[in-house]
Amino acid sequence: MGVRDSHGEATGTPDPVEKGFATLNTIRIGVKAMVQKDGELRKAEILSIKQRKDGPAFYVHYVDFNKRLDEWVPASRIDLTQEVEWPQPEKPEKKKTGPGNKAPSKNPQKRARADSRDVSVTPDLLSGKNANIAKAQRPSKAGGKENRGDETPANLSFLGSADGTPKVESEDVDMVDASASEAKGAKEEDKTTGMMSREEELERLRTGGSMTQNPTEIHRVRNLNRLQMGKFEVEPWYFSPYPASFSDVDMVYIDEFCLSYFDNQRAFERHRAKCTLVHPPGNEIYRDDYISFFEVDGRRQRTWCRNLCLLSKLFLDHKTLYYDVDPFLFYCMCSRDETGCHLVGYFSKEKDSAEGYNLACILTLPQYQRRGYGRLLISFSYELSKREGKLGSPEKPLSDLGLLGYRQYWRETLVELLMEPGRESISENELAILTSMTEKDVHETLVVLNMLRYHKGNWVIVLTDAVVEEQKKRLEKEKVKGARKIDPARLQWKPPVFTASSRTWNW
């Protein structure tokens, strides 16, 4: 395999690329062609093809662009006057074990390890500034204490379906998207490739925290075209296991209060005429002039929380989910008006995290992004940790947007604290206690900001001029924009206590 530059072109010893002209009849999956996007031609790889009433449609991934821009395009948007790149024939790999390979791998465990690394690490985690966090790419063995650690991804709140259909109490939420034949194939593949079987995944989940990675859920073709949620029309980013019939409709209607979903406008309007819910079905534990927070128990409100997981999967690439939401609490942030409390975003949290995580999954809905709501969600999670008297950290590795949000929050919180009068001498441990951040997160943030100096055998925290100047600019912007903050005095909450049965999976 050749090395590729930032434009995706091969350098060094590149693989030969077979080019040629194609027609609609000869185009197949894996072909790279020029596709019209926003008035210009961009190279795109064809990932899927399906027949529609008006002709064939192609699901494409634009080379060097984020996966969330993947989309279905009609044949008219593919420029066949230019040469296309044909996919390379699959070569047998010595290190991989598969049904078609005669020579099995000498160490199947290494194969499983490679698979886990490929699907569970986000690109942001591989930067030099996050060398410690990048250790999260270590996979864990099925079962045992090896599961516990940074290898559990923060944006994978629930296990994806693999084989077998669990009994779901509510008929309006179908979390299983794999057919019986797909499940059988996956099971056979598990035996030959070293991937985790369903039983192993469940064992990992029970013994090693809330997170796992199911490779079959990754890189799925986005199945919904558009959503209508309240007064907003939203374009989904990723695949979510809604019923198969929903992929054939142009618009999916989601009730913004109860999160029920409909593929028919008339059915949705009949539902809205009867639905009386005007806020998330939980206790309101925080309210200020702008927002409210509701605490929703996954065990008591299973259907609503399952609907929330389906919705959030549309905007989180690596999040996999399962129908059992019992071990989680969902903290939902809402904006209020005369019609009710409108869901803005949420984060989930394990009722009993052995690793001390204070957040499992976090999402601000796209229609509310870039307004500072993500920072409020993060800040609220740390306020809960302060009430609990614990140091908390999100489950890692984080999604791309999650990592950016946390980096900014950690940086701003620590610098703001260090700039207060009387903070001339303070340790990392004291910073951790004051902020409820873990010492590891404090240390790595200070390293990224270049604020640690080694002096006379000790590490000393130094506020650099660049950091101070950046903080002053941020404060000036906040004055102009009127940035919102969480007021701890308005939080009406005590750490809940749960029985053993309510903290575990409902299998």
TAGI-V426429 format. One record per residue. RES is the residue in three letters. SS is DSSP state (h for helix, s for strand, l for the rest). BURIAL is # if it has 16 or more other ideal C-beta (glycine too) atoms within 10 Angstrom, else .. Layout:
res->[RES,RES]
ss->[SS,SS]
burial->[BURIAL,BURIAL]
This chain:
res->[MET,GLY,VAL,ARG,ASP,SER,HIS,GLY,GLU,ALA,THR,GLY,THR,PRO,ASP,PRO,VAL,GLU,LYS,GLY,PHE,ALA,THR,LEU,ASN,THR,ILE,ARG,ILE,GLY,VAL,LYS,ALA,MET,VAL,GLN,LYS,ASP,GLY,GLU,LEU,ARG,LYS,ALA,GLU,ILE,LEU,SER,ILE,LYS,GLN,ARG,LYS,ASP,GLY,PRO,ALA,PHE,TYR,VAL,HIS,TYR,VAL,ASP,PHE,ASN,LYS,ARG,LEU,ASP,GLU,TRP,VAL,PRO,ALA,SER,ARG,ILE,ASP,LEU,THR,GLN,GLU,VAL,GLU,TRP,PRO,GLN,PRO,GLU,LYS,PRO,GLU,LYS,LYS,LYS,THR,GLY,PRO,GLY,ASN,LYS,ALA,PRO,SER,LYS,ASN,PRO,GLN,LYS,ARG,ALA,ARG,ALA,ASP,SER,ARG,ASP,VAL,SER,VAL,THR,PRO,ASP,LEU,LEU,SER,GLY,LYS,ASN,ALA,ASN,ILE,ALA,LYS,ALA,GLN,ARG,PRO,SER,LYS,ALA,GLY,GLY,LYS,GLU,ASN,ARG,GLY,ASP,GLU,THR,PRO,ALA,ASN,LEU,SER,PHE,LEU,GLY,SER,ALA,ASP,GLY,THR,PRO,LYS,VAL,GLU,SER,GLU,ASP,VAL,ASP,MET,VAL,ASP,ALA,SER,ALA,SER,GLU,ALA,LYS,GLY,ALA,LYS,GLU,GLU,ASP,LYS,THR,THR,GLY,MET,MET,SER,ARG,GLU,GLU,GLU,LEU,GLU,ARG,LEU,ARG,THR,GLY,GLY,SER,MET,THR,GLN,ASN,PRO,THR,GLU,ILE,HIS,ARG,VAL,ARG,ASN,LEU,ASN,ARG,LEU,GLN,MET,GLY,LYS,PHE,GLU,VAL,GLU,PRO,TRP,TYR,PHE,SER,PRO,TYR,PRO,ALA,SER,PHE,SER,ASP,VAL,ASP,MET,VAL,TYR,ILE,ASP,GLU,PHE,CYS,LEU,SER,TYR,PHE,ASP,ASN,GLN,ARG,ALA,PHE,GLU,ARG,HIS,ARG,ALA,LYS,CYS,THR,LEU,VAL,HIS,PRO,PRO,GLY,ASN,GLU,ILE,TYR,ARG,ASP,ASP,TYR,ILE,SER,PHE,PHE,GLU,VAL,ASP,GLY,ARG,ARG,GLN,ARG,THR,TRP,CYS,ARG,ASN,LEU,CYS,LEU,LEU,SER,LYS,LEU,PHE,LEU,ASP,HIS,LYS,THR,LEU,TYR,TYR,ASP,VAL,ASP,PRO,PHE,LEU,PHE,TYR,CYS,MET,CYS,SER,ARG,ASP,GLU,THR,GLY,CYS,HIS,LEU,VAL,GLY,TYR,PHE,SER,LYS,GLU,LYS,ASP,SER,ALA,GLU,GLY,TYR,ASN,LEU,ALA,CYS,ILE,LEU,THR,LEU,PRO,GLN,TYR,GLN,ARG,ARG,GLY,TYR,GLY,ARG,LEU,LEU,ILE,SER,PHE,SER,TYR,GLU,LEU,SER,LYS,ARG,GLU,GLY,LYS,LEU,GLY,SER,PRO,GLU,LYS,PRO,LEU,SER,ASP,LEU,GLY,LEU,LEU,GLY,TYR,ARG,GLN,TYR,TRP,ARG,GLU,THR,LEU,VAL,GLU,LEU,LEU,MET,GLU,PRO,GLY,ARG,GLU,SER,ILE,SER,GLU,ASN,GLU,LEU,ALA,ILE,LEU,THR,SER,MET,THR,GLU,LYS,ASP,VAL,HIS,GLU,THR,LEU,VAL,VAL,LEU,ASN,MET,LEU,ARG,TYR,HIS,LYS,GLY,ASN,TRP,VAL,ILE,VAL,LEU,THR,ASP,ALA,VAL,VAL,GLU,GLU,GLN,LYS,LYS,ARG,LEU,GLU,LYS,GLU,LYS,VAL,LYS,GLY,ALA,ARG,LYS,ILE,ASP,PRO,ALA,ARG,LEU,GLN,TRP,LYS,PRO,PRO,VAL,PHE,THR,ALA,SER,SER,ARG,THR,TRP,ASN,TRP]
ss->[l,l,s,s,l,l,l,l,l,s,s,l,l,l,l,l,l,s,s,s,l,l,l,l,l,l,l,l,l,l,l,s,s,s,s,s,s,l,l,s,s,s,s,s,s,s,s,s,s,s,s,s,l,l,s,s,s,s,s,s,s,s,l,l,l,l,h,h,h,l,s,s,s,s,h,h,h,s,s,l,l,l,l,s,s,s,l,l,l,l,l,l,l,l,l,l,l,l,l,l,l,l,l,l,l,l,l,h,h,h,h,h,h,h,h,h,h,h,h,h,l,l,h,h,h,h,l,h,h,h,l,l,h,h,h,h,h,l,l,l,l,l,l,l,h,h,h,l,l,l,l,l,l,l,l,l,l,l,l,l,l,l,l,l,l,l,l,l,l,l,l,l,l,l,l,l,l,l,l,h,h,h,h,h,h,h,h,h,h,h,h,h,h,l,l,l,l,h,h,h,h,h,h,h,h,h,h,l,l,l,l,l,l,l,h,h,h,l,l,l,l,l,l,l,l,l,s,s,s,l,l,s,s,s,l,l,l,l,l,l,l,l,l,h,h,h,h,h,l,l,l,s,s,s,l,l,l,l,l,l,s,s,l,l,h,h,h,h,h,h,h,h,h,h,l,l,l,l,l,l,l,l,s,s,s,s,s,l,l,l,s,s,s,s,s,s,s,l,l,l,l,h,h,h,h,h,h,h,h,h,h,h,h,l,l,l,l,l,l,l,l,l,l,l,l,l,l,s,s,s,s,s,s,s,s,s,s,l,l,s,s,s,s,s,s,s,s,s,s,s,l,l,l,l,l,l,s,s,s,l,s,s,s,s,l,h,h,h,l,l,l,l,h,h,h,h,h,h,h,h,h,h,h,h,h,h,h,h,l,l,l,s,s,s,l,l,l,l,l,h,h,h,h,h,h,h,h,h,h,h,h,h,h,h,h,h,h,h,l,l,l,l,l,l,l,l,l,h,h,h,h,h,h,h,h,l,s,l,h,h,h,h,h,h,h,h,h,h,l,l,l,s,s,s,s,l,l,s,s,s,s,l,l,l,h,h,h,h,h,h,h,h,h,h,h,h,h,h,h,h,h,l,l,l,l,l,l,h,h,h,s,l,l,l,l,l,l,l,l,l,h,h,h,l,l,l,l]
burial->[.,.,.,.,.,.,.,.,.,.,.,.,.,.,.,.,.,.,.,.,.,#,.,.,.,.,#,.,.,.,#,#,#,#,#,.,#,.,.,.,.,#,#,#,#,#,#,.,#,.,.,.,.,.,.,.,#,#,#,#,#,#,.,.,.,.,.,#,.,#,#,#,#,.,.,.,#,#,.,.,.,.,.,#,#,#,.,.,.,.,.,.,.,.,.,.,#,.,.,.,.,.,.,.,#,.,.,.,.,.,#,#,#,.,#,#,.,.,#,#,#,#,.,#,#,.,.,.,.,#,.,.,#,#,.,#,#,.,#,#,#,#,.,.,.,.,#,.,.,#,#,#,#,#,#,#,#,#,#,#,#,#,#,.,.,.,.,#,.,.,.,.,#,#,#,#,#,#,.,.,.,.,#,.,.,#,#,.,#,#,.,.,#,#,#,#,#,#,.,#,#,#,#,#,#,.,#,#,#,#,#,#,#,#,#,#,#,#,.,#,.,#,#,#,#,.,#,#,#,.,.,.,.,#,.,#,#,#,#,#,#,#,.,.,.,#,#,.,.,.,#,#,#,#,#,#,#,#,#,#,#,#,#,.,.,.,.,#,.,.,.,.,.,.,.,.,.,.,#,#,#,#,.,.,#,#,#,.,.,.,#,#,#,#,#,#,#,#,#,.,#,#,#,#,#,#,#,#,#,#,#,#,#,#,#,#,#,#,#,#,#,#,#,#,#,#,#,#,#,#,#,#,#,#,.,.,.,.,.,.,#,#,#,#,#,#,#,#,#,#,#,.,#,.,#,.,#,#,#,#,#,#,#,#,#,#,.,#,.,.,.,#,#,#,#,#,#,#,#,#,#,#,#,#,#,#,.,.,.,.,#,#,#,#,#,#,#,#,#,#,#,#,#,.,#,#,#,.,#,#,#,#,#,#,#,.,.,#,.,.,.,.,.,.,.,.,.,#,.,.,#,#,.,#,#,#,#,#,.,.,#,#,#,#,#,#,.,.,#,.,#,.,.,.,.,.,.,.,.,.,#,.,.,.,.,.,#,.,.,.,#,.,.,#,.,.,.,.,.,.,.,.,.,#,.,#,.,.,.,.,#,.,.,.,.,.,.,.,.,.,.,#,.,#,.,#,.]
